[in-house]
Amino acid sequence: MRKRKTEEPSREDLTFRLRRGTQKIMSKSSRLMRQKFNPNDFDVVTVKLNIQGLSVVFQDYRIVQISDIHYGQWISEDRLKGVVDLINQQEPDLVAITGDFVSYSGNDIEGLIPALKEICARDAAVAVLGSHDYWVGVKRIRSILSESGIVELNNDVYTVTRAGYQLHFAGVGCTALKKNELNKVLQKLPPNGPAILLVHEPDFADVSAETKRFCLQLSGHSHGGQFVLPKLGTPFRGEGFRKYPHGKYKVGEMILYTNRGLGTNAFWIRINCAPEITVIDLQSEEERT
């Protein structure tokens, strides 16, 4: 009887398995290493952004953004709890998390919950998912977010209202896996009030800016390239972060901010590219007139 030919694994499958194996090896070896939180490992970056159409009632509205936790690699439970303490010290109105809560393995990822549950924000903690969240198990990730009190903006809108004025936070699904439905988001957005878009991949700004509906896009995905070299800048760029790897950009009439992330991808190395917690203070143009 002739044996049925099995389908060969794709290059993407092999790459994922290799990186998952690397994560397992490094996670085991890290138990022999120090995994304690050190606040000096993290950059707390403060950015003031002028937002067109923002009512004075939202003057100094504070958003704290984190991204790419990649829990289970360099970000241990102890480090994540320390990060949450730093977030809470900023007294945010809203916390925005822009995807990749996990990395290549689903082992012990419920350890995210004790830390994420401690996030304190005046209005809400909101999030979008990244590609790793889908690869490892989107149902589990969504269950973790729900239990942690985090609002997932899966092609959806969350609105903050103060004194009758509105500020909208929208999110689209992972663009790399074609989970984004921007038209659905635009249909849900009320016609009035500035809108801020969360999307994992920063290069999506070229698309979102064309709508002229968003004043600001918050993204991650790049880890800042993990390596920033003198004169060369960010030499390592990938799909979804070739144009906007880290920091502030102006894309059309929209501002884009790409957070450098907390965790790492496969190898736990960063050069001149520290993990980042971004503190964004919104500025009303009405305040200056």
Stockholm file with secondary structure:
# STOCKHOLM 1.0

chainA/1-289         MRKRKTEEPSREDLTFRLRRGTQKIMSKSSRLMRQKFNPNDFDVVTVKLNIQGLSVVFQDYRIVQISDIHYGQWISEDRLKGVVDLINQQEPDLVAITGDFVSYSGNDIEGLIPALKEICARDAAVAVLGSHDYWVGVKRIRSILSESGIVELNNDVYTVTRAGYQLHFAGVGCTALKKNELNKVLQKLPPNGPAILLVHEPDFADVSAETKRFCLQLSGHSHGGQFVLPKLGTPFRGEGFRKYPHGKYKVGEMILYTNRGLGTNAFWIRINCAPEITVIDLQSEEERT
#=GR chainA/1-289 SS CCCCCCCCCCHHHHHHHHHHHHHHHHHHHHTTSCCCCCGGGSEEEEEEEEETTCCGGGTTEEEEEECCCCBTTTBCHHHHHHHHHHHHHTCCSEEEEESCCBCSCCTTGGGHHHHHTTCCCSSEEEEECCHHHHHHHHHHHHHHHHHTTCEECSSEEEEEEETTEEEEEEECCCTTTTCCCHHHHHHHSCSSSCEEEECSCGGGHHHHGGGTCCSEEEECSSGGGSBCBTTTBCCCCCTTCSSCCSEEEEETTEEEEECCCSSCSSSCCCBSCCCEEEEEEEEEGGGGC
#=GC SS_cons         CCCCCCCCCCHHHHHHHHHHHHHHHHHHHHTTSCCCCCGGGSEEEEEEEEETTCCGGGTTEEEEEECCCCBTTTBCHHHHHHHHHHHHHTCCSEEEEESCCBCSCCTTGGGHHHHHTTCCCSSEEEEECCHHHHHHHHHHHHHHHHHTTCEECSSEEEEEEETTEEEEEEECCCTTTTCCCHHHHHHHSCSSSCEEEECSCGGGHHHHGGGTCCSEEEECSSGGGSBCBTTTBCCCCCTTCSSCCSEEEEETTEEEEECCCSSCSSSCCCBSCCCEEEEEEEEEGGGGC
//
